[in-house]
């Protein structure tokens, strides 16, 4: 007789069941303790009625493999997959996941639509997760409110149970269609191979629902969905006058009947994120000169980077773009760096009032003990003690410009761009103040890029370009 699941049972000699916290059509979710690592986890256990079917066990295993590849802040982390053989020879298969604390989006929507800014933030994070999955060749195929958890650290996309590879057949062995009808793209009813555009359609349905409280084509069965698509009116968001036009446009593009007419998940994420950013400053910021002496009083770094408590109905302000003043390195003014140090230090030499010229071809000349009046027209030897610092700044600027290009192209997530720029700023400050050699902070920055690539926060192409630029930075003179 098959051993029943019950509190206290030990699976795979490691996971002690605590209590059941959820159930679905194919599985039950248990809270459990990992007795090896001494942590609480969630176990998704294949329902006993399906456990004898090898096909369903394979599906659970494939879900674990697909989700385990996605190291992303908005995807539930998968820790392990396991199987136990009971005394009667039956098999229990399960996936070990991080235990989340929060509220399902489905439950939240029972209270009505979300404020537009919250809907945009939630769906933008889902789009980020889908973009990471699509880069790895994975199609989720079941983006619904029931598979989105709202946590204190943002949304988490759940349940890769029917995920598959791009180009794989989009039907089960009986010719049926996977998924939840109201969220399934029209082409999937025709058995088209799995493709990212189908996930984007589901994302469009979800965005429409979070904004309006209803799906564009209500349906509980495949027949109802076919009828709604054939006879139902085209979706519209005209009854939301406060909604930014860009949000309405991207939502309706996601719902295009033609998969080729839909944006990518990355384009959706970028568009939605842009609607939550503060307006561009009206006054231009000079980047070519710094004052002769540090200015007392508050600096740009004293200003809060994020609004603590935005007024009701107003989206939370994101981090403002970094300013572009000059940094001090080895007693020489290094004007033009696109990074701002966290603290000001007393300069060892008088900074230049103009931009740093390209490195001169003449040998470096040591400055006289009598400081000369700085001037942009002075010969190179009067503005710099060596030609090498310019190499460091130029290399740092190239890395920063590449980060900016990646952000604009949607190939680098905004939080990742900020993280990389902070790391680059720390590198230039540490080297400029003589607190560090160049090699260790360069190694840390390259490692940061590799980690963020693994998380899906940087596209492989931009990660490679950044690594090359950072390597060149490491070879620059200091």
Buried (B, 14 or more C-beta within 10 A) or exposed (E): EBEEBEEEBEBBEBBBBBEBEEEEEBBBBBBBBBEEEEEEBBBBBBBBEBBEEEEBBEBBBBBBBBBBBBBBBBBBBBBBBBBBEEEEEBBBBBBBBBBBEBEBBBEBBEEEBBBBBBBBBBBBBBBBBBBBBBBEBBBBBBBBBBBBBBEEEBBBBBBBBBBBEBEBEBBEEEEEBBBBBBBBBBBBBEEBBBBBBBBBBBBBBBBBBBBBEEBBBEBEEBEBBBEBBEEEEEBEBEEBEEBBEEBBEBBBBBBBEEBEEBBBBBBBBBBBBBBBBBEEEEEEEEBBBBEBEBEEEEBEEEEEEEBEEEEEEEBBBBBBBBBBBBBBBBBBBBBBBBBBBEEEEEBEBBBBBBBBBEBBEEEEBEBEEEEEEBEEEBEBBBBBBBBBBBBBBBBBBBBBEBBBEBBEEBBBBBBBBBBBBBBBBBBBBBBBBEEBEBEEBBEEBBEBBBBBBBBBBBBEEBBEBBBEBBEBBBEBBB
